[in-house]
Amino acid sequence: MEAVKIAEFKSKLSAYLRRVRKGQSLLVTDRDTPVARVIPVEENERRLLVDEARADPASLARLRYPPLSGVDSLALLLEERGER
């Protein structure tokens, strides 16, 4: 498996994806640390299967839990980001 640095992979993405389509696997590294493996898709995975919806589409948009009332979500978000 060939190892490629992120910057090179990014700059030559199309060329590397052509190699993967031909069956080659790639190991993407960040400062010599492996971060991802790019592998070819199996033949039986190449077809996109579309299935009919099994639920009423309107029901998918409903919230599973009611929103919290009286909570300032922006304040919570800013608090969380400040902790990092």
N, CA, C and O atoms as a DFTB+ gen file, in Angstrom:
336 C
 N C O
     1  1       0.859      -1.170       0.000
     2  2       0.000       0.000       0.000
     3  2       0.907       1.236       0.000
     4  3       1.812       1.364       0.825
     5  1       0.648       2.111      -0.918
     6  2       1.454       3.329      -1.031
     7  2       1.015       4.362       0.003
     8  3      -0.180       4.552       0.229
     9  1       1.986       5.025       0.628
    10  2       1.694       6.105       1.576
    11  2       1.863       7.432       0.855
    12  3       2.799       7.611       0.076
    13  1       0.954       8.359       1.119
    14  2       0.994       9.674       0.490
    15  2       0.653      10.730       1.540
    16  3      -0.254      10.541       2.351
    17  1       1.377      11.826       1.517
    18  2       1.121      12.912       2.462
    19  2      -0.147      13.659       2.068
    20  3      -0.507      13.712       0.892
    21  1      -0.818      14.233       3.061
    22  2      -2.090      14.912       2.831
    23  2      -1.964      15.982       1.746
    24  3      -2.798      16.040       0.842
    25  1      -0.939      16.823       1.821
    26  2      -0.794      17.922       0.863
    27  2      -0.663      17.399      -0.564
    28  3      -1.266      17.946      -1.487
    29  1       0.126      16.340      -0.744
    30  2       0.294      15.776      -2.081
    31  2      -0.997      15.119      -2.550
    32  3      -1.385      15.260      -3.710
    33  1      -1.662      14.398      -1.645
    34  2      -2.932      13.755      -1.982
    35  2      -3.947      14.800      -2.434
    36  3      -4.663      14.606      -3.416
    37  1      -3.996      15.904      -1.706
    38  2      -4.933      16.976      -2.020
    39  2      -4.612      17.611      -3.379
    40  3      -5.514      17.867      -4.176
    41  1      -3.339      17.860      -3.635
    42  2      -2.973      18.546      -4.874
    43  2      -3.113      17.657      -6.109
    44  3      -3.288      18.159      -7.219
    45  1      -3.036      16.336      -5.918
    46  2      -3.135      15.409      -7.053
    47  2      -4.280      14.429      -6.864
    48  3      -4.171      13.259      -7.231
    49  1      -5.380      14.907      -6.292
    50  2      -6.500      14.039      -5.929
    51  2      -7.001      13.209      -7.103
    52  3      -7.188      12.000      -6.962
    53  1      -7.219      13.824      -8.241
    54  2      -7.760      13.093      -9.394
    55  2      -6.838      11.960      -9.817
    56  3      -7.304      10.861     -10.117
    57  1      -5.546      12.212      -9.843
    58  2      -4.598      11.171     -10.242
    59  2      -4.609      10.010      -9.250
    60  3      -4.577       8.848      -9.655
    61  1      -4.654      10.317      -7.959
    62  2      -4.688       9.255      -6.961
    63  2      -5.999       8.472      -7.027
    64  3      -5.996       7.253      -6.854
    65  1      -7.104       9.146      -7.273
    66  2      -8.382       8.433      -7.376
    67  2      -8.412       7.526      -8.610
    68  3      -9.048       6.471      -8.585
    69  1      -7.736       7.924      -9.680
    70  2      -7.635       7.035     -10.845
    71  2      -6.901       5.747     -10.466
    72  3      -7.281       4.660     -10.900
    73  1      -5.852       5.876      -9.657
    74  2      -5.116       4.695      -9.203
    75  2      -6.008       3.792      -8.355
    76  3      -5.986       2.569      -8.494
    77  1      -6.789       4.413      -7.479
    78  2      -7.683       3.638      -6.617
    79  2      -8.719       2.910      -7.458
    80  3      -9.036       1.754      -7.177
    81  1      -9.254       3.562      -8.484
    82  2     -10.225       2.900      -9.367
    83  2      -9.632       1.681     -10.046
    84  3     -10.346       0.728     -10.359
    85  1      -8.326       1.711     -10.273
    86  2      -7.650       0.574     -10.906
    87  2      -7.299      -0.526      -9.903
    88  3      -6.754      -1.562     -10.283
    89  1      -7.614      -0.301      -8.604
    90  2      -7.409      -1.342      -7.604
    91  2      -6.348      -1.065      -6.564
    92  3      -6.175      -1.858      -5.638
    93  1      -5.631       0.042      -6.692
    94  2      -4.575       0.348      -5.718
    95  2      -5.176       0.964      -4.456
    96  3      -6.133       1.735      -4.531
    97  1      -4.613       0.624      -3.305
    98  2      -5.020       1.231      -2.034
    99  2      -3.973       2.251      -1.621
   100  3      -2.789       2.088      -1.917
   101  1      -4.409       3.307      -0.936
   102  2      -3.509       4.372      -0.491
   103  2      -3.636       4.567       1.011
   104  3      -4.708       4.390       1.590
   105  1      -2.527       4.932       1.626
   106  2      -2.507       5.291       3.029
   107  2      -2.175       6.780       3.089
   108  3      -1.088       7.186       2.678
   109  1      -3.089       7.591       3.593
   110  2      -2.881       9.036       3.689
   111  2      -2.274       9.327       5.055
   112  3      -2.774       8.869       6.082
   113  1      -1.175      10.105       5.049
   114  2      -0.466      10.382       6.293
   115  2      -0.384      11.877       6.571
   116  3      -0.408      12.704       5.660
   117  1      -0.289      12.193       7.846
   118  2      -0.073      13.555       8.317
   119  2       1.179      13.522       9.179
   120  3       1.162      12.999      10.293
   121  1       2.259      14.081       8.662
   122  2       3.565      14.053       9.349
   123  2       3.955      12.609       9.706
   124  3       4.335      12.307      10.837
   125  1       3.848      11.749       8.721
   126  2       4.196      10.326       8.837
   127  2       3.286       9.533       9.770
   128  3       3.601       8.391      10.105
   129  1       2.170      10.112      10.195
   130  2       1.186       9.404      11.005
   131  2      -0.010       9.046      10.124
   132  3      -0.631       9.946       9.558
   133  1      -0.351       7.773       9.989
   134  2      -1.502       7.390       9.167
   135  2      -2.797       8.007       9.699
   136  3      -3.075       7.955      10.897
   137  1      -3.588       8.594       8.787
   138  2      -4.863       9.186       9.185
   139  2      -6.043       8.616       8.405
   140  3      -7.184       8.700       8.861
   141  1      -5.778       8.036       7.229
   142  2      -6.881       7.494       6.432
   143  2      -6.358       6.448       5.468
   144  3      -5.193       6.462       5.070
   145  1      -7.248       5.543       5.105
   146  2      -6.939       4.547       4.090
   147  2      -7.974       4.718       2.991
   148  3      -9.174       4.743       3.263
   149  1      -7.516       4.835       1.752
   150  2      -8.411       4.960       0.602
   151  2      -8.319       3.640      -0.155
   152  3      -7.261       3.259      -0.655
   153  1      -9.461       2.953      -0.225
   154  2      -9.480       1.633      -0.855
   155  2     -10.527       1.610      -1.957
   156  3     -11.504       2.357      -1.904
   157  1     -10.327       0.756      -2.957
   158  2     -11.313       0.670      -4.039
   159  2     -12.643       0.108      -3.531
   160  3     -12.689      -0.671      -2.579
   161  1     -13.696       0.519      -4.179
   162  2     -15.032       0.011      -3.865
   163  2     -15.163      -1.365      -4.509
   164  3     -14.741      -1.564      -5.648
   165  1     -15.747      -2.309      -3.782
   166  2     -15.970      -3.644      -4.320
   167  2     -16.991      -3.572      -5.447
   168  3     -17.836      -2.677      -5.479
   169  1     -16.903      -4.514      -6.361
   170  2     -17.816      -4.535      -7.515
   171  2     -19.283      -4.510      -7.098
   172  3     -20.091      -3.803      -7.700
   173  1     -19.627      -5.286      -6.061
   174  2     -21.029      -5.357      -5.646
   175  2     -21.485      -4.098      -4.914
   176  3     -22.679      -3.942      -4.656
   177  1     -20.564      -3.199      -4.574
   178  2     -20.923      -1.947      -3.910
   179  2     -21.081      -0.790      -4.892
   180  3     -21.490       0.301      -4.497
   181  1     -20.765      -1.012      -6.154
   182  2     -20.756       0.075      -7.137
   183  2     -22.145       0.575      -7.505
   184  3     -22.294       1.722      -7.924
   185  1     -23.148      -0.253      -7.359
   186  2     -24.502       0.168      -7.726
   187  2     -25.154       0.892      -6.560
   188  3     -25.123       0.419      -5.424
   189  1     -25.733       2.022      -6.846
   190  2     -26.465       2.778      -5.839
   191  2     -27.879       2.229      -5.775
   192  3     -28.605       2.238      -6.770
   193  1     -28.258       1.759      -4.622
   194  2     -29.598       1.215      -4.442
   195  2     -30.486       2.274      -3.805
   196  3     -30.139       2.861      -2.780
   197  1     -31.613       2.504      -4.414
   198  2     -32.564       3.473      -3.893
   199  2     -33.794       2.706      -3.451
   200  3     -34.369       1.929      -4.213
   201  1     -34.183       2.932      -2.223
   202  2     -35.324       2.231      -1.664
   203  2     -36.420       3.248      -1.393
   204  3     -36.144       4.422      -1.142
   205  1     -37.655       2.793      -1.444
   206  2     -38.760       3.692      -1.147
   207  2     -38.745       4.061       0.327
   208  3     -38.290       3.291       1.174
   209  1     -39.252       5.255       0.617
   210  2     -39.333       5.697       2.013
   211  2     -40.255       4.761       2.774
   212  3     -41.284       4.328       2.255
   213  1     -39.884       4.457       3.990
   214  2     -40.686       3.536       4.792
   215  2     -41.560       4.271       5.797
   216  3     -42.413       3.669       6.449
   217  1     -41.340       5.572       5.917
   218  2     -42.120       6.359       6.871
   219  2     -42.677       7.572       6.153
   220  3     -42.203       7.961       5.085
   221  1     -43.672       8.147       6.751
   222  2     -44.248       9.370       6.219
   223  2     -43.162      10.454       6.285
   224  3     -42.666      10.737       7.376
   225  1     -42.774      11.074       5.151
   226  2     -41.711      12.082       5.171
   227  2     -41.953      13.206       6.167
   228  3     -41.001      13.750       6.725
   229  1     -43.202      13.559       6.395
   230  2     -43.495      14.626       7.360
   231  2     -43.103      14.205       8.768
   232  3     -42.713      15.041       9.583
   233  1     -43.206      12.905       9.057
   234  2     -42.865      12.440      10.409
   235  2     -41.364      12.501      10.663
   236  3     -40.934      12.579      11.814
   237  1     -40.567      12.467       9.607
   238  2     -39.128      12.529       9.762
   239  2     -38.671      13.903      10.233
   240  3     -37.622      14.031      10.865
   241  1     -39.455      14.923       9.927
   242  2     -39.072      16.284      10.291
   243  2     -39.463      16.622      11.729
   244  3     -38.996      17.624      12.271
   245  1     -40.305      15.809      12.349
   246  2     -40.715      16.086      13.715
   247  2     -39.572      15.848      14.684
   248  3     -38.776      14.927      14.504
   249  1     -39.496      16.676      15.703
   250  2     -38.468      16.509      16.723
   251  2     -38.802      15.316      17.604
   252  3     -39.959      15.118      17.977
   253  1     -37.806      14.531      17.932
   254  2     -38.054      13.398      18.821
   255  2     -38.226      13.863      20.258
   256  3     -38.967      13.262      21.035
   257  1     -37.528      14.947      20.600
   258  2     -37.627      15.492      21.944
   259  2     -38.039      16.946      21.823
   260  3     -37.572      17.642      20.922
   261  1     -38.888      17.414      22.694
   262  2     -39.286      18.816      22.599
   263  2     -38.086      19.717      22.897
   264  3     -37.242      19.363      23.720
   265  1     -38.001      20.876      22.239
   266  2     -36.888      21.780      22.511
   267  2     -36.950      22.295      23.941
   268  3     -38.029      22.446      24.515
   269  1     -35.784      22.560      24.505
   270  2     -35.729      23.099      25.859
   271  2     -36.212      24.540      25.845
   272  3     -35.760      25.345      25.030
   273  1     -37.111      24.857      26.728
   274  2     -37.603      26.230      26.776
   275  2     -36.794      27.008      27.804
   276  3     -36.381      26.467      28.829
   277  1     -36.576      28.277      27.513
   278  2     -35.852      29.124      28.436
   279  2     -34.347      28.914      28.413
   280  3     -33.649      29.387      29.310
   281  1     -33.826      28.207      27.394
   282  2     -32.393      27.965      27.297
   283  2     -31.842      28.781      26.146
   284  3     -32.379      28.749      25.039
   285  1     -30.770      29.512      26.409
   286  2     -30.129      30.307      25.369
   287  2     -29.102      29.425      24.672
   288  3     -27.997      29.233      25.181
   289  1     -29.465      28.881      23.495
   290  2     -28.578      27.953      22.801
   291  2     -27.293      28.635      22.347
   292  3     -26.242      27.994      22.323
   293  1     -27.346      29.907      21.988
   294  2     -26.139      30.621      21.586
   295  2     -25.163      30.718      22.757
   296  3     -23.962      30.516      22.582
   297  1     -25.669      31.023      23.934
   298  2     -24.809      31.116      25.116
   299  2     -24.166      29.769      25.419
   300  3     -22.988      29.714      25.774
   301  1     -24.920      28.685      25.285
   302  2     -24.377      27.348      25.511
   303  2     -23.280      27.015      24.504
   304  3     -22.246      26.450      24.861
   305  1     -23.520      27.372      23.237
   306  2     -22.536      27.122      22.197
   307  2     -21.247      27.894      22.457
   308  3     -20.155      27.333      22.359
   309  1     -21.368      29.168      22.785
   310  2     -20.189      29.987      23.060
   311  2     -19.449      29.492      24.292
   312  3     -18.219      29.532      24.328
   313  1     -20.167      29.030      25.288
   314  2     -19.551      28.475      26.494
   315  2     -18.752      27.224      26.141
   316  3     -17.621      27.049      26.594
   317  1     -19.356      26.353      25.325
   318  2     -18.681      25.123      24.935
   319  2     -17.422      25.420      24.130
   320  3     -16.384      24.798      24.359
   321  1     -17.497      26.355      23.199
   322  2     -16.335      26.695      22.381
   323  2     -15.230      27.341      23.216
   324  3     -14.050      27.196      22.897
   325  1     -15.599      28.045      24.267
   326  2     -14.606      28.669      25.124
   327  2     -13.820      27.661      25.935
   328  3     -12.703      27.943      26.371
   329  1     -14.405      26.467      26.146
   330  2     -13.740      25.428      26.940
   331  2     -12.631      24.739      26.163
   332  3     -11.759      24.114      26.767
   333  1     -12.641      24.836      24.843
   334  2     -11.632      24.143      24.029
   335  2     -10.356      24.898      23.961
   336  3      -9.408      24.451      23.316
